[in-house]
Amino acid sequence: MESYVALEVLQGISVTIVRVVSDDFEQDLPDIASAIASDGSLKTFPLMVKMAQNPLAALKLIRSSLQGLKVLEQVTSELFS
């Protein structure tokens, strides 16, 4: 995942990585690989096309991502309060 970049940049500094999994093994996710640029940014139009091709899976992805972000906020709040 993306954490290796943080580890490379922060070499020599103690780092903790927290990952939140936002989907389960049964969830049919849209294949958005072609919508991700080589630098990790999202390409808007290809992303819209992929989401439109499978709207139910896209809605599930968005919903589970929002739930994952909520959990990440809670964990972060607990760690730093």
C-alpha positions as a Markdown table, in Angstrom:
| # | Residue | x | y | z |
|---|---|---|---|---|
| 1 | Met | 0.0 | 0.0 | 0.0 |
| 2 | Glu | 1.0 | 3.7 | 0.2 |
| 3 | Ser | 2.7 | 3.4 | 3.6 |
| 4 | Tyr | 6.0 | 2.4 | 2.1 |
| 5 | Val | 6.4 | 6.0 | 0.9 |
| 6 | Ala | 6.0 | 7.4 | 4.4 |
| 7 | Leu | 8.5 | 4.9 | 5.7 |
| 8 | Glu | 11.0 | 5.9 | 3.0 |
| 9 | Val | 10.6 | 9.6 | 3.7 |
| 10 | Leu | 10.7 | 9.2 | 7.5 |
| 11 | Gln | 13.7 | 6.8 | 7.5 |
| 12 | Gly | 15.3 | 6.7 | 11.0 |
| 13 | Ile | 12.1 | 8.1 | 12.7 |
| 14 | Ser | 9.8 | 5.8 | 14.6 |
| 15 | Val | 6.6 | 5.5 | 12.7 |
| 16 | Thr | 3.3 | 3.8 | 13.4 |
| 17 | Ile | 1.0 | 2.9 | 10.4 |
| 18 | Val | -2.7 | 2.4 | 11.0 |
| 19 | Arg | -4.7 | 0.8 | 8.2 |
| 20 | Val | -8.4 | 0.5 | 8.0 |
| 21 | Val | -9.9 | -2.1 | 5.7 |
| 22 | Ser | -13.2 | -0.7 | 4.3 |
| 23 | Asp | -14.5 | -3.7 | 2.3 |
| 24 | Asp | -15.0 | -7.4 | 3.0 |
| 25 | Phe | -14.0 | -10.4 | 0.9 |
| 26 | Glu | -17.6 | -10.7 | -0.6 |
| 27 | Gln | -17.8 | -7.1 | -1.8 |
| 28 | Asp | -17.6 | -6.6 | -5.5 |
| 29 | Leu | -15.5 | -3.5 | -6.0 |
| 30 | Pro | -15.2 | -1.7 | -9.3 |
| 31 | Asp | -11.8 | -2.1 | -11.0 |
| 32 | Ile | -10.5 | 1.4 | -10.9 |
| 33 | Ala | -6.9 | 0.6 | -11.6 |
| 34 | Ser | -6.9 | 2.5 | -14.9 |
| 35 | Ala | -8.2 | 5.6 | -13.0 |
| 36 | Ile | -5.1 | 5.8 | -10.8 |
| 37 | Ala | -2.1 | 7.7 | -12.2 |
| 38 | Ser | 1.5 | 6.5 | -11.7 |
| 39 | Asp | 1.9 | 9.1 | -8.9 |
| 40 | Gly | -1.1 | 7.7 | -7.0 |
| 41 | Ser | -3.5 | 10.5 | -7.9 |
| 42 | Leu | -7.0 | 9.8 | -9.3 |
| 43 | Lys | -7.8 | 10.6 | -12.9 |
| 44 | Thr | -11.3 | 12.1 | -12.7 |
| 45 | Phe | -12.8 | 11.1 | -16.1 |
| 46 | Pro | -11.6 | 7.4 | -16.1 |
| 47 | Leu | -12.8 | 7.1 | -12.5 |
| 48 | Met | -16.3 | 8.4 | -13.5 |
| 49 | Val | -16.4 | 6.0 | -16.4 |
| 50 | Lys | -15.5 | 3.0 | -14.2 |
| 51 | Met | -18.0 | 4.0 | -11.5 |
| 52 | Ala | -20.7 | 4.5 | -14.1 |
| 53 | Gln | -20.0 | 1.0 | -15.5 |
| 54 | Asn | -20.9 | -0.6 | -12.2 |
| 55 | Pro | -23.0 | 1.8 | -10.2 |
| 56 | Leu | -24.0 | -0.6 | -7.4 |
| 57 | Ala | -20.4 | -1.6 | -6.7 |
| 58 | Ala | -19.4 | 2.1 | -6.9 |
| 59 | Leu | -22.0 | 3.0 | -4.2 |
| 60 | Lys | -20.8 | 0.2 | -2.0 |
| 61 | Leu | -17.2 | 1.4 | -2.5 |
| 62 | Ile | -18.1 | 4.9 | -1.5 |
| 63 | Arg | -20.2 | 3.8 | 1.5 |
| 64 | Ser | -17.5 | 1.5 | 2.8 |
| 65 | Ser | -14.8 | 4.1 | 2.2 |
| 66 | Leu | -16.8 | 6.6 | 4.3 |
| 67 | Gln | -17.3 | 4.0 | 7.0 |
| 68 | Gly | -13.5 | 3.3 | 7.0 |
| 69 | Leu | -12.7 | 7.0 | 7.3 |
| 70 | Lys | -15.0 | 7.3 | 10.2 |
| 71 | Val | -13.3 | 4.4 | 12.0 |
| 72 | Leu | -9.9 | 6.0 | 11.1 |
| 73 | Glu | -11.0 | 9.3 | 12.6 |
| 74 | Gln | -12.1 | 7.5 | 15.8 |
| 75 | Val | -8.8 | 5.6 | 16.1 |
| 76 | Thr | -6.8 | 8.7 | 15.5 |
| 77 | Ser | -8.8 | 10.6 | 18.1 |
| 78 | Glu | -8.2 | 7.9 | 20.6 |
| 79 | Leu | -4.5 | 7.7 | 19.9 |
| 80 | Phe | -3.9 | 11.5 | 20.1 |
| 81 | Ser | -6.2 | 12.5 | 22.9 |
